């Protein structure tokens, strides 16, 4: 039986409300306001980074929150909820789903991903786990490890996955046919048309961040297009 939260995602839009230090909207208060706006626009869920942002967003919206914690460790490329410590921090903040890097790369604490999943499931059986992957093989492996959902988040962010400015429609299509878990289309989705295509390719739902929550990026799309027209 499908979990009610997962069912609520079907065919819907999840808005990733994240900002990095130094960006104009960096701060939990701003992320909470973006989450409110997303709910007003009929989003079905929020993706949020850091315990602080997760707590702030949970206070102002009833939407399910996919939580993660971006943390860099010297010598390691894995940074999305990279160790069990971050998993526990995201859960303590109130996230309904924990998103973590499920690529084949080494993890900072040396703990196999299989062990991280097992420990999280044993200690927090009510929390859902989402695998952020970059290839079909990683998605298939994630299903076997016990994840509840899969997202194409990391396509283009590993050296062995396709490098493109466009969404990885091929990964969405192949992965949705290769696993029985819901596959969320995420990464470089810049328009409603691309979001719809993700669904056509088999995505269970779609996650969009910068195209909605980064005004500077959105503004730049217009200014660059207009400058190209004016200056050739």
Secondary structure, 3 states (H helix, E strand, C coil): CCCHHHHHHCCCEEEEECCCCCCCCCCHHHHHHHHHHHHHCCCCEEEEECHHHHHHHHHHCCCEEEEECECCCCCCCCCECCCHHHHHHHHHCCCCEEEEECCCCCCCCCCCHHHHHHHHHHHCCCCEEEEECCCHHHHHHHHHHCCCEEECCCCCCCCCCCCCCCCCHHHHHHHHHHCCCEEEEECCCCCHHHHHHHHHCCCCEEEECHHHHCHHHHHHHHHHHHHHHHHC
